[in-house]
Every structure is written in C-alpha cells, then in structure tokens.
Amino acid sequence: NELDTSFENYKRALKNRVKYFGTDSEEVSDSLFGIGKVRFLRGENEEALACLDESLRVKRMIFGNDHVEIADVEQFIGSILREMGQLNAAIVHMREAVEI
C-alpha cells in the first residue's frame, strides 16, 4: 500500500532529521507535516492533528506567526477539523490561514 510506504518513509526521515537537525528544526517540522498528511489520508484524524500541531509549534518558533508556512499548516488543520465536524474550530484555523 502506497500510504503505508509513505508513512514508513516519513517516519524514517523524521528519525534522521531529529538526529541531524534537532527537534525544533524546519526539516523536522516538514516531516511532521508529511506524517500528518498521510495519517489524515489513512483516516487517523486525531493522530494527524497531533503531528500538525507539533509541526505548527516548530514553524511558529522558526518563522513567527505571519509566514506562508504557518498558513499552510493552519489551513490543513482547519480542513481536518471540518471533516471531523468541528466547524467552529475549523473556522478559527481557516481564518488564521487567510489572515496571513
């Protein structure tokens, strides 16, 4: 299954990136974002949100609050929350993305 292969590749990349760049690096944040996307596609919404929340935390630390990288993660979090029926929370994240 392609999703399983992608998931394993992202996990391997995350492990290596943590080792070489540290936990609070753009590279690690990108891996977490990728894992979040795969988890979402696999229907693992809660796990996807956990990965995306951590990715967002790191990206905010690196880029601040007004960067396209932040908007991308906020938008994706909003999409997942919408899928989960959490419309008010989804609107908050979508609004954050649009305002950037």
C-alpha beads as a LAMMPS data file, in Angstrom:
LAMMPS data file: protein, C-alpha beads

100 atoms
99 bonds

1 atom types
1 bond types

-500.0 500.0 xlo xhi
-500.0 500.0 ylo yhi
-500.0 500.0 zlo zhi

Masses

1 110.0

Atoms # bond

1 1 1 0.000 0.000 0.000
2 1 1 1.406 3.393 -1.014
3 1 1 0.183 5.145 2.127
4 1 1 1.938 2.614 4.340
5 1 1 5.147 3.054 2.357
6 1 1 4.853 6.837 2.576
7 1 1 4.192 6.638 6.293
8 1 1 7.265 4.472 6.890
9 1 1 9.427 6.761 4.751
10 1 1 8.261 9.873 6.616
11 1 1 8.895 8.181 9.974
12 1 1 12.398 7.193 8.887
13 1 1 13.051 10.719 7.625
14 1 1 11.756 12.169 10.895
15 1 1 14.096 9.999 12.936
16 1 1 17.091 11.020 10.817
17 1 1 16.157 14.690 10.783
18 1 1 15.776 14.779 14.563
19 1 1 19.211 13.200 14.832
20 1 1 20.917 15.631 12.440
21 1 1 18.960 18.868 12.834
22 1 1 17.370 18.681 16.297
23 1 1 13.717 18.535 17.275
24 1 1 12.968 22.207 16.647
25 1 1 14.125 22.437 13.041
26 1 1 12.322 23.235 9.812
27 1 1 13.266 19.802 8.481
28 1 1 11.609 18.035 11.420
29 1 1 8.549 20.251 11.070
30 1 1 8.288 19.324 7.392
31 1 1 8.474 15.626 8.243
32 1 1 5.754 16.036 10.869
33 1 1 3.591 17.814 8.305
34 1 1 4.083 14.924 5.873
35 1 1 3.233 12.357 8.535
36 1 1 0.138 14.385 9.370
37 1 1 -0.969 14.333 5.732
38 1 1 -0.524 10.571 5.477
39 1 1 -2.336 9.972 8.760
40 1 1 -5.223 12.095 7.509
41 1 1 -5.393 10.105 4.270
42 1 1 -5.451 6.923 6.349
43 1 1 -8.407 8.253 8.356
44 1 1 -6.329 8.817 11.503
45 1 1 -7.568 12.334 12.133
46 1 1 -6.609 12.679 15.804
47 1 1 -3.081 11.453 15.108
48 1 1 -2.864 13.749 12.087
49 1 1 -3.834 16.731 14.221
50 1 1 -1.206 15.857 16.824
51 1 1 1.505 15.828 14.145
52 1 1 0.256 19.047 12.597
53 1 1 0.040 20.810 15.959
54 1 1 3.680 19.951 16.631
55 1 1 4.664 20.997 13.107
56 1 1 2.865 24.302 13.651
57 1 1 4.587 24.872 17.005
58 1 1 8.013 24.441 15.427
59 1 1 7.192 26.533 12.371
60 1 1 5.919 29.383 14.572
61 1 1 9.153 29.251 16.544
62 1 1 11.215 29.453 13.339
63 1 1 9.153 31.770 11.132
64 1 1 6.950 33.727 13.524
65 1 1 3.192 33.973 13.059
66 1 1 2.926 35.679 9.658
67 1 1 4.535 33.294 7.193
68 1 1 3.144 31.185 4.371
69 1 1 4.426 28.044 6.120
70 1 1 2.111 28.837 9.033
71 1 1 -0.823 29.466 6.706
72 1 1 -0.351 26.070 5.022
73 1 1 -0.479 24.193 8.323
74 1 1 -3.372 26.264 9.684
75 1 1 -5.383 25.606 6.521
76 1 1 -4.755 21.872 6.679
77 1 1 -5.682 21.706 10.364
78 1 1 -8.878 23.576 9.514
79 1 1 -9.684 21.083 6.753
80 1 1 -9.275 18.128 9.090
81 1 1 -11.394 19.738 11.782
82 1 1 -14.086 20.438 9.188
83 1 1 -14.001 16.757 8.172
84 1 1 -14.423 15.838 11.831
85 1 1 -17.463 18.091 12.146
86 1 1 -15.714 20.572 14.443
87 1 1 -16.827 23.555 12.419
88 1 1 -16.150 26.337 14.935
89 1 1 -12.579 25.164 15.487
90 1 1 -12.146 24.723 11.728
91 1 1 -13.246 28.310 11.111
92 1 1 -10.689 29.608 13.606
93 1 1 -7.839 27.834 11.804
94 1 1 -9.084 28.746 8.323
95 1 1 -9.383 32.373 9.382
96 1 1 -5.803 32.291 10.710
97 1 1 -4.623 30.947 7.359
98 1 1 -6.484 33.584 5.353
99 1 1 -5.275 36.456 7.528
100 1 1 -1.654 35.566 6.867

Bonds

1 1 1 2
2 1 2 3
3 1 3 4
4 1 4 5
5 1 5 6
6 1 6 7
7 1 7 8
8 1 8 9
9 1 9 10
10 1 10 11
11 1 11 12
12 1 12 13
13 1 13 14
14 1 14 15
15 1 15 16
16 1 16 17
17 1 17 18
18 1 18 19
19 1 19 20
20 1 20 21
21 1 21 22
22 1 22 23
23 1 23 24
24 1 24 25
25 1 25 26
26 1 26 27
27 1 27 28
28 1 28 29
29 1 29 30
30 1 30 31
31 1 31 32
32 1 32 33
33 1 33 34
34 1 34 35
35 1 35 36
36 1 36 37
37 1 37 38
38 1 38 39
39 1 39 40
40 1 40 41
41 1 41 42
42 1 42 43
43 1 43 44
44 1 44 45
45 1 45 46
46 1 46 47
47 1 47 48
48 1 48 49
49 1 49 50
50 1 50 51
51 1 51 52
52 1 52 53
53 1 53 54
54 1 54 55
55 1 55 56
56 1 56 57
57 1 57 58
58 1 58 59
59 1 59 60
60 1 60 61
61 1 61 62
62 1 62 63
63 1 63 64
64 1 64 65
65 1 65 66
66 1 66 67
67 1 67 68
68 1 68 69
69 1 69 70
70 1 70 71
71 1 71 72
72 1 72 73
73 1 73 74
74 1 74 75
75 1 75 76
76 1 76 77
77 1 77 78
78 1 78 79
79 1 79 80
80 1 80 81
81 1 81 82
82 1 82 83
83 1 83 84
84 1 84 85
85 1 85 86
86 1 86 87
87 1 87 88
88 1 88 89
89 1 89 90
90 1 90 91
91 1 91 92
92 1 92 93
93 1 93 94
94 1 94 95
95 1 95 96
96 1 96 97
97 1 97 98
98 1 98 99
99 1 99 100
